[in-house]
Amino acid sequence: MTNDEMKPGRFLRWQQARRTAARIAAHLASGGKVVVGTHTRATLYSGRHAELFRATRFGLYVRSGKRWECIDYCAIRLIPNRRPKPDRPVEDEEP
């Protein structure tokens, strides 16, 4: 089989899943959060959930109980880690 006979984009889904899984893993490792949303619900994942994501040649999956659910067509939002606000100095009250 030559390159001309191969289907164009036959590994595209796998490549996109690996890229998205790498972005999710890096974001969770840096302390951020990930929201995976469908039409009916949204699930928030933090750093402790990093091992729940998997990229296969069939797409991007997340662990849900004993099952692996495909999240290829779900909305995935990366929420940055918020920095704590600096403490304001307490002003002395005059009697």
Secondary structure, DSSP 8 states (H G I E B T S, - for coil): --GGGS-TTTTHHHHHHHHHHHHHHHHHHTT-EEEEE-SS-EEEE-GGGGGGEEEETTEEEEEETTEEEE-TTSEEEEE----------------
